[in-house]
Amino acid sequence: MMLEPITVHRRLLAARPGWTARADVIVVGSGIAGLTAALRSRAIGRTVLLVTKAQVNEGSTRWAQGGIAAALSDEDSPDQHLHDTLVAGVGLCDEAAVRILVTQGPAAVRELMDVGARFDRDASGAIALTREGGHHRDRIAHAGGDATGAEISRALVAAVREDPGIEVVENALALDLLRDEQGAAQGVTLHVMGSGQRDGIGAALAPTVILATGGFGQVFGQTTNPYVSTGDGVALALRAGADVADLEFVQFHPTVMWLGPHAQGQQPLVSEAVRGEGAVLLDGSGERFMVDEHPMADLAPRDVVAKAIMRRMREEGSAHVWLDGRQLGADTWLQRFPTILESCRSRGIDPVTDLIPVAPAQHYVSGGVRTDLWGRATIPGLYACGEVACTGVHGANRLASNSLLEGLVFARRIVMAMTDDAAVVRDPLPPGSHEGLLPHDARRPLQQVMDTEAGVLRSADSLGIAAQRLRELGLRGGATPSTEDWETTNLHQIATVLVRHALLRTETRGSHWREDHPTRDDDRWRVRLVTRVDDAGRLTTSEEPVTGASA
Ligand SMILES: Cc1cc2nc3c(=O)[nH]c(=O)nc-3n(C[C@H](O)[C@H](O)[C@H](O)COP(=O)(O)OP(=O)(O)OC[C@H]3O[C@@H](n4cnc5c(N)ncnc54)[C@H](O)[C@@H]3O)c2cc1C
C-alpha cells in the first residue's frame, strides 16, 4: 500500500540549555523500569541522574492492580509461561525475548522482594498466586490485594532515596536526545520546573541514556494511563533517528469502569483478577456472552474479550456491558480488591450488590523503541526498558501482568550490557535545525479522532480519516514552548506513526482489529513494522521478520 510521504520535526522547539549536569548514567522515568535501572546501575558503581517529569511515584507503575506474572510455584514452569505469552502475542512475539522474560522473571521478582516489596502470602506463608486472562496457571503475585504497583513503587522509591549515588530530579521533562559527532547518545535536554541552578532548560550529560518513560495512553481520550503517559520517550527516540516498532498494537482493557459518554482522561480500571476470582461479563439482557466466544470464556486473552464486548455493545446499541462480581462476596472484595471496591463505591456502585458498568478503554502499548535482547536501541548509548520499549516480548498483544515483569527483567539486562558496551564521553553536538512545536489545543481533537477512528475498531476508511485529521492538526501554529505543547507534539508524532502502521497492516491480529481485513494473514504479515526518521524528518517504514515463535 502506498502512503503519502510524512515529515516530522526533528527537535522540539525550546530555548538553548542554560545549565548542565553530569553523571555516568541518565535514567529518564521513575516507574518500575527506571527505578530498577537506577538501582542496578549503582550496583556496578555508576553514578546516576534520574530525571522524572512529575513526582517520583507518578506513572503507570503505581496504578498496577492485578500483579506481576512469574512462574513461582511448583505447579508452574517458565515453559508454560512462555507458551501462554506466545499464544497471547499471536505469532509476533520474539521468542528469544519471551524466553528471557520467563526464565529470568522468577529471580527478578525475588530480587524485588529483597529490595523490600511485600507480596501477599497464603495461609502456609507462600506467595499467594492468582490467575488472569490467558494464563493457564496461577502465577500472578500481588500485593495489598489489588495495590501491587503501589507497593512495588513504594519499595523501589525507598531504595533509590537511600542511595546517595542516585540523584533524583523531579518535575524534569526530557525533551530531546543529545548526540555526539559519532551519532552516539551523550545525554538529553530537559526542562526543569525547579529552583536555583537547575531551573528552565538544561542539558543532562552522560554517555549512557536509559529511557524508561512508560506508555502513551494519552494519545487516546479514554485510557487507564495517568496524565504523564504521553509517550515522550518514544517520540524522543523517533526524532533522534532510532527505530520504533509495533505501535499499531495498542491494548484496550476490556473492563474499564464506564463513567458516562463524556468521561475523558484516566478512567478507573477493574482488574482482570476480578474475573480471575469468578466475576463474569453480562450483556444488557443478562446473558453470559463470553461462554460461546472462547474456551476460556471470561478469562480469554484481552483482545478476545475486548472485541467480544465491542461486538455485543454494537449489536445492542449500548455504551457498555456489565461485570457481575456479586458472587465474590463482601469478604473477597474487601481483602482481594480493596482499591477497586473503594473506587466503585466512591462512584455510587457497590460491587457486592450491584453490577459494574464496563467498556474497553486504552490500557497498554506493546510497541515502542525497538531494542535488542539487552535493551539497546538502534542509537549507540541509548537504551530503553519497560513500556516505552519494544523488546518483542508482547508481540501483537500483551499477556496480562507481563509488563511489570518486562520492566524488571530488561532493566537488569541493560545494566549487564552496559558493562560490555564502550561508553565514551564526548561533547554533544549543538542542537540542530528542523525544530517545531504543536499548540496544546490540538490535543483534544487528536484524542477524539484517535478514539473514534483508530481505537478498538479500525478500517482503511476510518484510518484514512485519522491520517487526514492528523495532517491538518500538524499544520497548526501558535505554539510556545511549554509542557503542554511539548507533550502535544509528542502525542501527535506517535499518533502519526501508529495510524501509518495500522493502515499498512491489512489484517486482524492480536490487539489490532481491522474490520475490512477481519482475519490473520500469516503469509503476508508475520512481520514487525519498524519506523524511523531520516535527517530531513521523513518517516520511513520497513518490515522486520519475526523470529522463533509461531502460535
Ligand atoms: C491502571 C493500570 C493497571 C495496570 N495493571 C497492571 C498489572 O496488574 N500488571 C502489570 O504487569 N502491568 C499492569 N499495568 C501496566 C504497567 O503498570 C505498566 O506497563 C508499567 O508500570 C510501566 O512501567 P514503566 O516503568 O515502563 O513506566 P511508568 O511506570 O509509566 O513510568 C514512566 C515514568 O516516566 C516518567 N516520564 C514520562 N515522560 C517523561 C519525560 N519526558 N521526562 C521525564 N520523565 C518522564 C513518568 O513521569 C514516570 O515516572 C497497568 C497499567 C495501568 C495504567
The ligand as a Tripos MOL2 file, in Angstrom:
@<TRIPOS>MOLECULE
LIG
   53    58     1     0     0
SMALL
NO_CHARGES

@<TRIPOS>ATOM
      1 C1         -4.3950    1.1510   35.7860 C.3       1 LIG1
      2 C2         -3.2810    0.2470   35.3350 C.ar      1 LIG1
      3 C3         -3.2040   -1.0470   35.8240 C.ar      1 LIG1
      4 C4         -2.1680   -1.8850   35.4330 C.ar      1 LIG1
      5 N1         -2.0810   -3.1450   35.9720 N.ar      1 LIG1
      6 C5         -1.0110   -3.9100   35.6640 C.ar      1 LIG1
      7 C6         -0.7990   -5.1550   36.3150 C.ar      1 LIG1
      8 O1         -1.5650   -5.5560   37.1800 O.2       1 LIG1
      9 N2          0.2900   -5.8840   35.9610 N.ar      1 LIG1
     10 C7          1.1820   -5.4680   35.0180 C.ar      1 LIG1
     11 O2          2.1580   -6.1720   34.7410 O.2       1 LIG1
     12 N3          1.0060   -4.2840   34.3940 N.ar      1 LIG1
     13 C8         -0.0420   -3.5040   34.7140 C.ar      1 LIG1
     14 N4         -0.1990   -2.2950   34.0930 N.ar      1 LIG1
     15 C9          0.8280   -1.8540   33.1490 C.3       1 LIG1
     16 C10         2.0500   -1.4670   33.9420 C.3       1 LIG1
     17 O3          1.6530   -0.7670   35.1000 O.3       1 LIG1
     18 C11         2.9760   -0.6010   33.1230 C.3       1 LIG1
     19 O4          3.2150   -1.1850   31.8750 O.3       1 LIG1
     20 C12         4.2990   -0.4330   33.8390 C.3       1 LIG1
     21 O5          4.0890    0.0140   35.1600 O.3       1 LIG1
     22 C13         5.1770    0.5280   33.0800 C.3       1 LIG1
     23 O6          6.2900    0.7900   33.8690 O.3       1 LIG1
     24 P1          7.3710    1.7840   33.3170 P.3       1 LIG1
     25 O7          8.4250    1.8830   34.3710 O.co2     1 LIG1
     26 O8          7.7750    1.3840   31.9710 O.co2     1 LIG1
     27 O9          6.5870    3.1680   33.1520 O.3       1 LIG1
     28 P2          5.7580    4.0490   34.1820 P.3       1 LIG1
     29 O10         5.5020    3.3660   35.4610 O.co2     1 LIG1
     30 O11         4.5950    4.5880   33.4420 O.co2     1 LIG1
     31 O12         6.7620    5.2330   34.4910 O.3       1 LIG1
     32 C14         7.1340    6.1400   33.4800 C.3       1 LIG1
     33 C15         7.9200    7.2500   34.1250 C.3       1 LIG1
     34 O13         8.4680    8.1200   33.1560 O.3       1 LIG1
     35 C16         8.2150    9.4610   33.5220 C.3       1 LIG1
     36 N5          8.2580   10.2500   32.3000 N.ar      1 LIG1
     37 C17         7.4540   10.1610   31.2240 C.ar      1 LIG1
     38 N6          7.8430   11.0410   30.2810 N.ar      1 LIG1
     39 C18         8.9220   11.7050   30.7710 C.ar      1 LIG1
     40 C19         9.7520   12.7370   30.2990 C.ar      1 LIG1
     41 N7          9.5690   13.3140   29.0880 N.pl3     1 LIG1
     42 N8         10.7550   13.1720   31.0700 N.ar      1 LIG1
     43 C20        10.9620   12.6500   32.3080 C.ar      1 LIG1
     44 N9         10.1900   11.6590   32.8170 N.ar      1 LIG1
     45 C21         9.1810   11.1940   32.0550 C.ar      1 LIG1
     46 C22         6.8820    9.3950   34.2160 C.3       1 LIG1
     47 O14         6.6280   10.5250   34.9950 O.3       1 LIG1
     48 C23         7.0850    8.1240   35.0480 C.3       1 LIG1
     49 O15         7.8580    8.3840   36.1850 O.3       1 LIG1
     50 C24        -1.2160   -1.4390   34.4910 C.ar      1 LIG1
     51 C25        -1.2900   -0.1360   33.9930 C.ar      1 LIG1
     52 C26        -2.3080    0.7080   34.4220 C.ar      1 LIG1
     53 C27        -2.3560    2.1020   33.8890 C.3       1 LIG1
@<TRIPOS>BOND
     1     1     2 1
     2     2     3 ar
     3     2    52 ar
     4     3     4 ar
     5     4     5 ar
     6     4    50 ar
     7     5     6 ar
     8     6     7 ar
     9     6    13 1
    10     7     8 2
    11     7     9 ar
    12     9    10 ar
    13    10    11 2
    14    10    12 ar
    15    12    13 ar
    16    13    14 ar
    17    14    15 1
    18    14    50 ar
    19    15    16 1
    20    16    17 1
    21    16    18 1
    22    18    19 1
    23    18    20 1
    24    20    21 1
    25    20    22 1
    26    22    23 1
    27    23    24 1
    28    24    25 2
    29    24    26 1
    30    24    27 1
    31    27    28 1
    32    28    29 2
    33    28    30 1
    34    28    31 1
    35    31    32 1
    36    32    33 1
    37    33    34 1
    38    33    48 1
    39    34    35 1
    40    35    36 1
    41    35    46 1
    42    36    37 ar
    43    36    45 ar
    44    37    38 ar
    45    38    39 ar
    46    39    40 ar
    47    39    45 ar
    48    40    41 1
    49    40    42 ar
    50    42    43 ar
    51    43    44 ar
    52    44    45 ar
    53    46    47 1
    54    46    48 1
    55    48    49 1
    56    50    51 ar
    57    51    52 ar
    58    52    53 1
@<TRIPOS>SUBSTRUCTURE
     1 LIG1         1 GROUP 0 **** ****
